């Protein structure tokens, strides 16, 4: 993971939705928690026992000073230390595409959590496709705001790419939510084929028993 | 009368003054030590600050470091100096005496009022000296647990400590998880490293090489191994700082002279500083106590105690942890705090970990360090909210 304390894609519009997916009384681990926005939201709105991992020590120190439970750690290397099914939910929001080994990270997430909640920008979105097709250039969009040489996003995928991987790993998709550029539920929510073209972001709830 | 005798008598008067308050456990309630010996009577000298609330849920136990004592936030009766954590503990400070009830006890084996090698051995009526049993961090914590019980506190809101105090915090969390709502181990480790044992051994050998030590029997012979203890302190003090801090503070500056003296006076400021540290230390500390407490640290190995799996020390723990380390601390480096964090993660414990950037070395935990203050304040506030502690009483 190469992200700094801020998440790679700035706007954290999906957080309300993620928070609403967490059942009260749960034990939650937020991987790549950044400045702790989701942890604060969970603390304020849900009765949960939540903690975070963040790669930047500055981000961690700021979070702890605000009363959040955060440790410095790297999703690529440190998840192996966590116990199997030690958490009700493990959240990886807008970070998977910035990890060095997304498949290994995903395997760890569904091992540690009874459920994993994952969101990422959809590289199959029509704006991305158009940018490459018409301009012949790497896409710079609202959910992918970086130029190619400064982006922390090193493993981008489309919604279809992601679901292919989960199927090959034997992971159950319990919920899929397509999001538009503002992070609101997309009109294409019920049709994954359309979502792969029209949704700017995707949110999955996964499980592997 | 020579000055050593005078000093010794002065010290005796201080001992006679007693360090109050004192919790006493009689011959009928011995403390079984890790070495197998039953220690009785047992006295624990302690200080408290703030007010214990009605349901006794706001108590914070502060565990002191190797050469610390219970005067964490009040004037030391021997040195007349302010409490060693005055900047952290007090009204409106990170550990707020308007909100919490703070307890700090002199560890057993210490020399500021709790039972230790300077105490009278009931079998002989003379100071224990080396007949005092070797104690461990576990023994210190078991003794503190008795004090906490005697104060009628079922669960501590928090246990905080740095260095050897941090070892006690870890021991508390492992041995009495239900009695520790939250824990803050600072600049510490789950086991004492070979390098740290080595430094301690240098200190002990300096004490034992002093002819005034008399095989540990100096209290009965009205003598004091001041030179040995001072050298031990000087060597140890270097390990509490950092190369960068020493360079910044002293560089190669000369002490009260224009040029080097071609002799073995304290030419350099750093020498003069260390000599002062050594001589100031012997006024307030007992040499045998220093042997016992360094030994207790050397023996500390929480990992070994739990079958070489540190995570097992914290299995199923409900305690909220906050670990703190300092970048320039080479005595208890960040990697050792990280090992503890990893073990806590493996137990799915609620853990925060902050590494603070500073040049101040191991001693940083005792100094004015804004990020340390912010971390403690944030962590304690959040824990108090979880514990449903009200602001004020």
Interface residues (C-beta under 8 A of the other chain):
Chain A: X27 X49 X51 X57 X60 X61 X63 X64 X65 X66 X67 X68 X69 X70 X71 X72 X73 X78 X81 X82 X83 X86 X87
Chain B: X320 X322 X341 X342 X345 X346 X347 X348 X350 X351 X352 X353 X354 X355 X356 X357 X371 X374 X375 X377 X378 X379 X381 X382 X385
